[in-house]
């Protein structure tokens, strides 16, 4: 850039004014130069202020972000913890309710077990008392049986000494059973003159007007020395209706024949539906 200097010529009178003008021009130039330097200093200060402001804004942003993050994390953690606590509380309430129910069941079971235990103790006491009574009765029966056996032996000796007791039927019965079956029973007595047991062979026959049926006996042969009880069951042949029953006995050279009319007497109540439901044959003495 080229700078042109222009000289100005002033007259003598006006020299002072020119100098003043020159001084004013110089001051104005200096002032202009000084004013031109202020924007440079202000720009430097502006840059430092902007950097400080940016740093402050960054710090504020970081702080706000951290605060928001902390608040969000706290809220999220609180919600999770709250929901977790609610779930645990509900589960604890459910567990408590179930435990209460189980406790009530245990209490009820304990009451039932206590009652059952008390009942069992009472039943045990009753059973022990019954067993004691049965033992005493059995002891008494054993003594009575021994006494009766001694008495029978004494009577048997007297009868034998007097020639014995002939073969005879002491009692007889036939009763109906299910499935067209019947149970028979005969009490037979005999004492030989020599006092020895004899072989007894019974024969049971069913009779009607046209035919007869021999009933198989089991066992077929008995031993008699005093009183012998003949017991058993048989099935009536289909279509056969007996009118009489004949019993033949042979023992020690003696024979006895007895004929009975077919009569079953009164009907049997509460008869089982099957022979399998029946008890064993009754061995008790037949009442005349």
C-alpha positions in Angstrom: 0.0 0.0 0.0 1.3 3.4 -0.9 0.9 6.3 1.4 0.9 9.7 0.0 2.0 12.6 2.1 0.6 15.9 1.2 2.3 19.0 2.4 0.1 21.8 3.3 1.4 25.3 3.2 0.0 27.8 5.6 0.6 31.5 5.8 2.3 33.1 8.8 -0.8 34.3 10.5 -2.4 31.1 10.2 0.6 29.0 11.4 -0.6 28.6 14.9 -4.0 27.5 13.7 -2.3 25.0 11.5 -0.1 23.8 14.3 -3.2 23.5 16.4 -4.8 21.7 13.6 -1.8 19.5 13.3 -1.8 18.8 17.0 -5.5 18.0 17.0 -4.9 15.8 14.0 -2.1 14.1 15.8 -4.2 13.6 19.0 -7.0 12.3 16.9 -4.6 9.9 15.2 -3.2 8.8 18.5 -6.7 8.4 19.8 -7.6 6.4 16.8 -4.6 4.2 17.2 -5.5 3.6 20.9 -9.1 2.9 20.0 -7.9 0.5 17.4 -6.0 -1.5 20.1 -9.0 -1.9 22.4 -10.9 -4.4 20.2 -7.9 -6.7 20.1 -7.7 -6.8 23.9 -11.5 -7.2 24.1 -11.3 -10.1 21.6 -8.8 -11.9 23.8 -10.8 -11.4 26.8 -14.0 -12.5 24.9 -12.3 -15.7 23.9 -11.2 -16.4 27.5 -14.7 -15.6 28.7 -16.3 -17.9 26.0 -13.9 -20.7 27.0 -14.8 -20.2 30.7 -18.5 -20.1 29.7 -18.2 -23.3 27.7 -16.4 -25.0 30.5 -19.0 -23.9 32.9 -21.8 -25.0 30.6 -20.0 -28.4 30.2 -19.7 -28.7 34.0 -23.3 -27.8 34.3 -24.3 -30.3 31.6 -22.2 -33.0 33.3 -23.8 -32.2 36.7 -27.3 -32.1 35.2 -26.6 -35.4 33.4 -25.2 -37.0 36.5 -28.1 -35.6 38.6 -30.7 -36.9 36.0 -28.9 -40.2 35.9 -28.8 -40.5 39.6 -32.5 -39.5 39.9 -33.4 -42.0 37.1 -31.3 -44.7 38.6 -32.7 -44.0 42.0 -36.3 -44.0 40.6 -35.6 -47.2 38.7 -34.0 -48.9 41.7 -36.8 -47.7 43.9 -39.4 -49.1 41.5 -37.6 -52.4 41.2 -37.1 -52.6 44.9 -40.7 -51.7 45.5 -42.0 -54.3 43.1 -39.6 -56.8 44.5 -40.7 -56.0 48.0 -44.3 -56.3 46.9 -43.7 -59.6 45.3 -41.8 -60.9 48.4 -44.6 -59.5 50.6 -47.3 -61.3 48.6 -45.2 -64.5 48.6 -44.7 -64.1 52.3 -48.4 -63.7 52.9 -49.1 -66.7 50.7 -46.5 -68.7 52.6 -47.9 -67.5 55.9 -51.5 -68.5 54.8 -50.3 -71.9 53.7 -48.3 -72.3 56.9 -51.4 -71.4 58.9 -53.5 -73.9 57.0 -50.9 -76.6 57.5 -50.7 -75.7 61.2 -54.5 -76.0 61.4 -54.3 -79.4 59.7 -51.6 -80.5 62.1 -53.7 -79.3 65.0 -56.7 -81.2 63.7 -54.6 -84.3 63.0 -53.1 -84.0 66.5 -56.6 -83.8 68.0 -57.7 -86.8 66.0 -54.6 -88.7 66.9 -55.1 -87.8 70.6 -58.7 -89.0 70.5 -57.6 -92.1 68.7 -54.9 -92.7 71.2 -57.4 -92.2 74.1 -59.8 -94.6 72.3 -57.1 -97.1 71.7 -56.1 -96.9 75.4 -59.7 -97.5 76.4 -60.0 -100.4 73.9 -56.7 -101.8 75.2 -57.9 -101.6 78.8 -61.2 -103.3 77.8 -59.3 -105.9 75.8 -57.0 -106.7 78.7 -60.0 -106.9 81.0 -61.7 -109.3 78.5 -58.6 -111.4 78.1 -58.3 -111.6 81.9 -61.9 -112.6 82.2 -61.5 -115.2 79.3 -58.5 -116.6 81.0 -60.4 -117.0 84.2 -63.4 -118.6 82.4 -61.1 -120.9 80.5 -59.4 -121.9 83.7 -62.8 -122.6 85.3 -63.9 -124.5 82.1 -60.7 -126.5 82.2 -61.3 -127.5 85.8 -65.0 -128.4 85.0 -63.9 -130.4 82.0 -61.4 -132.3 84.1 -64.1 -132.9 86.7 -66.6 -134.1 84.1 -63.9 -136.3 82.5 -63.2 -137.9 85.9 -67.0 -138.3 86.5 -67.4 -139.8 83.0 -64.5 -142.2 83.6 -66.1 -143.2 86.9 -69.5 -143.8 85.2 -67.8 -145.6 82.3 -66.1 -148.0 84.7 -69.4 -148.6 86.5 -71.1 -149.2 83.1 -68.3 -151.5 81.9 -68.4 -153.5 85.1 -72.1 -153.9 84.6 -71.7 -155.3 81.1 -71.2 -152.1 79.1 -73.6 -149.8 77.2 -75.0 -151.1 73.9 -74.7 -149.2 70.7 -77.4 -146.5 70.4 -78.2 -143.2 68.7 -78.3 -140.3 71.2 -79.3 -137.5 68.8 -79.8 -136.7 65.1 -80.3 -133.6 62.9 -80.3 -132.5 59.3 -80.5 -128.8 58.3 -80.6 -127.1 54.9 -77.7 -125.1 53.4 -77.3 -123.0 50.3 -76.8 -124.5 46.8 -79.2 -127.4 47.5 -76.9 -128.8 50.2 -77.6 -130.1 53.7 -75.7 -130.7 56.9 -76.2 -133.8 59.0 -75.2 -134.7 62.5 -75.6 -137.8 64.7 -74.4 -138.5 68.2 -73.7 -142.2 68.9 -72.9 -143.8 72.2 -71.4 -147.2 73.1 -69.2 -148.8 75.8 -68.1 -152.4 75.2 -68.0 -154.9 78.0 -64.2 -155.2 77.8 -63.7 -151.4 78.0 -61.9 -151.2 74.7 -62.6 -148.8 71.8 -64.5 -150.3 68.8 -64.6 -149.6 65.1 -67.8 -147.8 64.0 -69.1 -147.9 60.5 -72.1 -145.7 59.7 -74.3 -145.7 56.6 -76.7 -142.9 55.7 -79.4 -143.5 53.1 -82.1 -141.2 51.6 -85.4 -142.9 50.6 -88.5 -142.1 48.7 -91.3 -144.3 47.2 -89.3 -145.5 44.1 -85.5 -145.1 44.8 -82.8 -144.5 47.4 -79.6 -142.5 47.5 -76.7 -143.4 49.7 -74.9 -140.4 51.1 -71.1 -140.6 51.1 -69.8 -140.0 54.6 -66.4 -138.5 55.4 -64.8 -140.2 57.2 -66.4 -143.5 56.4 -65.2 -145.2 59.6 -65.0 -143.9 63.2 -63.8 -145.1 66.5 -66.2 -145.3 69.4 -65.4 -145.5 73.1 -68.2 -143.6 74.9 -69.7 -141.0 72.6 -68.8 -140.3 69.0 -70.2 -137.4 66.9 -70.8 -138.0 63.2 -70.8 -134.8 61.2 -70.7 -133.8 57.6 -72.4 -132.2 54.6 -73.9 -133.5 51.3 -75.5 -132.1 48.1 -79.0 -133.4 47.2 -79.2 -135.0 43.7 -81.1 -132.9 41.2 -84.8 -133.8 41.1 -84.6 -136.2 44.1 -87.1 -135.6 46.9 -86.5 -137.8 49.9 -89.3 -138.9 52.2 -87.2 -140.7 54.9 -83.7 -141.0 56.2 -82.2 -144.2 57.3 -79.1 -144.5 59.5 -77.3 -147.9 59.9 -74.5 -148.4 62.5 -72.1 -151.3 63.0 -69.7 -151.5 65.9 -68.3 -154.4 68.1 -70.6 -157.0 66.6 -73.7 -154.8 67.2 -76.0 -153.3 64.5 -78.4 -150.5 64.8 -80.8 -149.2 62.2 -82.9 -146.1 62.7 -85.5 -144.6 60.3 -86.4 -140.9 60.4 -89.1 -139.1 58.4 -87.6 -136.3 56.2 -88.4 -133.2 58.2 -86.2 -130.2 58.3 -88.1 -128.4 61.0 -88.1 -124.6 61.1 -86.5 -122.6 58.3 -83.0 -121.3 58.9 -82.7 -117.4 59.1 -79.9 -115.4 57.6 -78.7 -118.2 55.5 -75.5 -117.4 53.5 -75.7 -117.3 49.7 -72.8 -119.7 49.2 -71.2 -122.7 50.9 -67.9 -120.8 50.8 -69.5 -118.3 53.3 -70.3 -121.0 55.8 -68.3 -121.8 58.9 -67.1 -125.2 59.9 -69.4 -128.0 60.7 -71.0 -127.6 64.2 -69.5 -130.1 66.6 -71.6 -129.2 69.6 -73.8 -131.9 71.1 -77.3 -132.4 69.6 -80.1 -131.5 71.9 -82.8 -134.1 72.0 
